[in-house]
Amino acid sequence: MEPTVYIETTIFSYLTSDPSSNLVVAGHQQVTHDWWSRHRPRFRLVTSAVVLREAGAGDPAKSRQRLALIDGLPLLEITEATLVLAEGLVTAGIVPAKVFNDALHLATATVGRADYLMTWNLAHLAGAQVRRRIERELRRRGFEPPTLCTPEELGAGND
């Protein structure tokens, strides 16, 4: 069976945004496009209603593009257990309350048993230091965490 990847909103944003003049962001955009076209078929992609809501906000033309990419992807259910875990991650100081949706992404992927959570959100989800705190807290709560990663990490070594 193919590994399951929860696709967080930043991935759809990078796939549909205009090319950035910031070299780092432009590189991330290119890596994201490359992963989407070359590596995506090896995985089962899932997302959630939280991603649908976030992707549907903002510029109407870009929103339609993001939602078109999401169309047809299975949505992991946001259950009571998901909400309890997300709230617990905020209460424990793992994810700031002001970015509760990030806690929901993490909880949804965890409770839904995704193998990976793919994101460019390094500040709250996939940065090295926060990743370690997240993994430790999820294990403390009895969950096996998804591997938090960027498209670059998930595509590495598979060329």
N, C-alpha and C positions, 0 to 999 in steps of 0.2 A: 504494500500500500504506500502511496506517496505521502511524504511528510506534509503536514498542514501548516500553512503560513497565514497568520492573521495580518492583514494589510491595514495599517493605520493611515489616517488621513493625509499625513505629510507625503506619503508615496504618491497618492493620486494628485496632490498639489504639484509635486515636482514633475509629474508626467504631463501636466496640462499648462504649466506656467510658461510665460514667454522666456526666452533665454536671458539669463541674468548677466549683468556686467560684472558682478562679483565673481572672481575666478573660482573661489571655493564652491559657491552655490552652483555656478555653471558646471563645475566638475561633478557635483552631486546629481544635478539634472541628467547629465550624460550617463553616469553610472546607472541611474534609475531606469532610463530608457533602455540601456543595454541589458540590464537584468530582465526587464519586462519582455523584451523581444527574444532574448536568448535562453534565459534560465527558467522563466515562469512555467513552461510546460512540464517541468519535473516535479512540480508541487501542486498540492490542492490548496487553492486560495480561498480564504474566508474573510469576512469582515463583520460589521455590526451596525445596528441602527444608529449608534453614536456617530460612526463614520458617515453614514448617509446624511445625518443632520448637519454635521460639520461641512461635508462636501457640497451640500445644497445651499450653503450660505455664501454671501459675497457676490461678486460679479456674475450676472445671469448667464453670460456666454460661457465663462469658465466653469461655472457650476454645472451647466448642461454637459460639458465635456467630462468633468469628474464623475458625474452620475452615470454617464454612458459607459465609462470604464468599470464601474461598480455593478452595473446591470447584469443580472444573472449569477453573481457571486452568492454563495450561501451566506446567510447571516447567522452568526452565533447568537443564541438567545441570551438576553439580559434577565437573569433570574434573581430571586431574592438572595440567593447565595452570592451572586455577582455583586449586588448592591452592598451587601454586608462586607464583603471583602474590600471593595473600593473604599467604603467608609473607614474600614480598619486601616487601610494603607494611609489614608489622610490623617487619621487620629494618631497613628504611630509616627507621623512626620516623614514618611517615605515619599509621599507626593503632596505638594502644597495644595491646600484647599482651593486656592484660586484657579487651579487647573484640574478640577475634579474629573473632567472628561479623560484626562490622562490616566487617572486611577481607574476609571471605567474601562478604558482600552485594556489596561493591564489585567484587571480582574476578569474581563470577558474572555480574553485569550487564555488566561490561567484556568478558570472554571470550565471553559470549553475545550480544554486539553489540546490547544494548539501546540505544535512543536516549536514554532518560531513566532515572534512578534516582530514584524519588519517596520522600521520607522527611521526618520531622520531627526526625531526629537531626542537630541543628545542631552539636553538640559534635564529632562524629567524621566526619560525612559531608557535610552541606550548608551548614555555616557558611562565610561568605565567605573567611576566611583559610585554613581547612583545605581548602576546595574548590580553591583555587588551587594549594596544595601537591600535592593528589591529582592534579589534571589534569597538572601539570608532571611528576610522577613516572610517571604512566601513559604519557605521550607519550615520556618518556625510555626507557621499556621497550618502545616500539614499538606501543603501543595507542592507539586513539582513545577517549578517555573518554566515558562517557555523560554527559549533562547532569544534574548533581546538583541537585535542586530539591524544593521543597515543593509541595503541591497549589495553594497560592495563586499561586505563580509559573507553574505549568503551565496554570492557568486564566485568567491575566491576559490581557486584551485579546481574549478569545474570547466575549464576551457578545452 
